[in-house]
């Protein structure tokens, strides 16, 4: 992970069974296990009054305050699902007198998109694309850009399946320089645009999230980064029907997430209609069905599935 050089990586180790007592609010948190580390602090699973939470702690109080302000801002967005809900903000003073800032948020239980799609099939790609683009549009309308959008910052929750963001540390106000990024998802690294916080920056990373599903070890940009990206998009059979939209996002041609969402939805709708038409024709001309495009065959039911779960997810508070 890269970020502005004036900030350094923080990695605080808290052992399972340890307890943190908030200096101001006096809540007691028992550490259960480490969930991960980022450029600013570490996140731990903890328990307070019989309920599990995610606790993020760092010695960089300024950056932590910024993250808390982002979470508070996102909670004001209508139909808030843009990040974990905030529970507590406090300081912890160690027995040696060292002060750390921490905040406690909702603990989201789920699985990665890669593992979910591996178990349930590539038809879910369209569902998750629509969900993410809907959330990105809400974020952008509220004046923020996600910045460090990547697979590691996303989880799929169940009942119904729903993509949620678990770390908003890289979220940046529109118009400013991106404060935190990961090279593979960063258009600046690929030479495809600036690191200015704008919707098109997130939409580039959005494409890389779905490429990462099929290239978990990632790939090098080579001498012609743009050509490499186009080749990788076309290489993935499950992404083929979306490739025109994905390439437009790579090129920065979308002005908003809503614009891309509408084109993705239209693409799925047309694929569904083509599949239905081919199916009806095949009932009377079975020979012709053998020549149908495998991409079209695989999209059978994809739009109806996506539409059902996309609409269902909108009803979840």
N, C-alpha and C positions, 0 to 999 in steps of 0.2 A: 504494500500500500504506500502510495506517495502522498505527500502533502506539502504545504508551505514549509520552507526550510527552517523557519523560526520555531516550528513546533517539533517536538521529538516524540518518539514512541514511548508510551507508558505501559508497563506491565506489572501489576501489583498482584502478588500471590497471597491469597487467603486460604487457609486450610479448612477442610470439612470439619465441622464441629465447633469452629470458632464463633464467637458472638461479637456483633458490633452494636454498640449503644449510641444512638444519635445524640449529639451534643445538645441540640435545641429542642427537638420534639420528643426525645427520650424513648423512641421505639427501639425494641431489641430485635435484631435480626440474626438468626443462626444460619451460618453458611453451610450449604449442602454439597455443592460441587461447582466447578468452574464451567461456564458456558462458552467462553471465548475471550479473545483479546483483540483490541483494535489500536488505531493510531493514538487514541486518547483513552487510556484506562482499560480496565478489564470488567467483564460481566460475570456475575455469579448467580446461581440459583440459591435462594434463601427462603427462610420460613419466618413468618411473624404472626403470632396469634392463630396458629394452626392453618395459615394460608400461604401458598407458595407465590413468590415474586421473583423478578429479575432485578438484581442490584448492580448498578454500574458505579465504579469507584475510580478516582484519579487524583493526582496531586496538582493537576492543572485546573484550578478553580474557574479561571476565565472561560476556558473551552467548555467546561461542564455547565456553566451558567448559560452559555449560548445554546447548548443542546436542550436544556430544560425549557428555555424560551421557545425553541422550535416545537417541542412537545406540547407546550401550553397553547401555542398558536394553532397547531393542528387539531387540538381538541375542540377548538371553536368552529371548525369546518363542519358544515351540515353533513349528517350521516357519517360521523367520524369513524373511519377505519384506516386512517392513514399512518397509524403507528400505535404502539402500545400506550394504554392509558397510564397517566402519571399518578403515583400513590404518595410519594414522600420525597422531600429534598432536605438534606441535612449535611452535617460534617461529622467526621469520626476522628477522635484524637487517640493515638496509640498510647500504650503504657510508657513509651519513650518520649511522648510529647509531640509526635509528628502529626500534623493535621492533614486529612484527606477529605475531599468533597465527594459526596455520593448522592445518587438519586435512585429511587425504587419505582419500578414500573410493572405493569401487567406481564405475567409470564405466559407466553403463547406456546402451547404445545402443538407440534405438528411435525411434518417431514419435508424434505427438500422436494422441489419440483421434479428433479431428475428421478428420485426414487418413486415418486407418485406416478409419473408418466411411464416409467418402466413397468410398474405393476398394472396400470389401468389403460395404457394405450395412448398413441399419439393424437387421438381425437381430442384429448384434453388440452392440447396446445392452444387451439382456438379459444377455448373457455378462458384460459389463463391470460391470453393476450388481451381479450376484451376487458377482463377484470383489472389488469394492470393499467391499461390505457385509461379506463374510467377513473381510477384512483390518481393517476398522474395528472389528469385534467383538473381534478379537484385541487390537487396540490398547487399546480401552476396558477389556477385562478385565485388562490389565496396568497400569491406573491412569492412562492418558494419553488426551488428546483431541488430534486433529490440529490444530485451530485454524485454520490458514491453508490449508484444503483448497480447491484451485482447479485449473482445467485446466492451468495452467502448471507445476504441481507433479506432473503425471502423465505417464507415457510408456507406450506399448504396446510390449512386447518380443515377439519372434517365437519360434516353436518350443517350445510352442504359444503363440498370442497371449495375452499376460498384462499386465495393468496393474500398473505399479510406481510407487512414490513416489520422487521424486528430491530432495526438499528437506523436511526435518522441522524446519526452523527455528522454525515457529510452534507446535510441539507443546507442550502445556501440561498440567500435572498436574490431574487431576479436582478440581473444586471451586474452583479459582483463577480469576482474571480472565484472559481470553484475552489473550495478550501481543502477538500479531501477527495482523493480518487484512487482507483486501482487501474494500473496500466492497461490491462486487457480490455477493459470496458471504456477507456478514455479516448475520445476522438482525437485529442491533442497528440497522444502517443502514436496513433495511426496516421497522423497528418491529414485528418479529415475535417478539421475545424479548430476553433479556439476553445479555451477553457472558461469561456464566459458562461455564467449561469443563465440559461435560457431553455425553453422547452425542447429545442432540437438537440441539446446536449444529452438530456435524459433519453430521448428517442433513439439516439445512437447506442447508448448503453442498453436500452431495451432489446435491440437486435442482438447484441452480444450476449445477453442473458440466455436467449433461446439458442444461439449457436453453442454456448457453453454446455448445454444439455447433451449435445452430440460430440463435442470435442472437450471433454472434461480435463484433458491434459493441456488444452489450449494449443495455439500454433503461433509461429513467428510471422512477422509482417513482411519480411523479405524486401527486395528492392522496389516492388510495386505493391504497396499495402492495399490500395483500392481494388486492384485485380485479385489479390488473395482473398479479400472479403467476399467479393462477388462469387468467386469460385467455390468458397466454402458454403455459401448460402445455397448455391445450385447443387452442391454435392449431397445435401441432406434431403432425402425423399419426402420426409414428413413436413418439410418447410416449403416444398416446391410451389404449392398454390398461393403461398404468401410472399413469394420471392419478389414480385414487383413492388409490393409495399415495403418490404424490408430494405430493398435497395434504395428506395426513395428516402427512407429514414437515414440510411448510411450517408446519403448525399446531402442531408439537411434540407430536404425539399418540403417537409411538413412545417406549417406554421404553428400547429397545435396538436395535442394528443387527441382531441376530439376528431380532427380531420383524419388522422391515421386510423382511429377506431372505426369511423364510418366506412373507410375503404376496406379495412379488414372484414367488417361485417358484410359488406357488399360482395367481397370475394367469396366468402363462405356461402352466401346465399346463391350466387351464380353457380358455384360448384355443386351445391345441393340440387339445383334445378337441372343441371346437366346430367347428374347422376340419375335423377328420377326419370328424365326424358329417355336416357339410354336404357334404363331398366324396362320402361314401357315398350320401347322399340324391340328390345331383346325378346320379349314374350312372343313376338310374331316372326322375328328374324334372329333365331338363336345363333346363327353363324356370325352375325355382326357383333354380337356381345363379346366374342373372343378377341376382338381387336380393340376393345375399349381401353383407354388410357388407364394404367394402374393407379395413377394419381387420382383420377376421378373416382375410380372404384373405391379407393380408401377414404374418400370424403363422404361416402354414403352415410347419412345420419349425422354428419359432423355439425351442420348448422343447427339442427333441431336440438342436439345435445348441448351445444354451446349456448343457444338461446335460453333453454330451460334452466341451466345452472347459472347462467349470467343473471337472469331475472330473479332466480331464487336468492342469489347472493345479495342482491340489492335490498332484499327484505330483512337481511340479518343486521341487527343494530351494531 
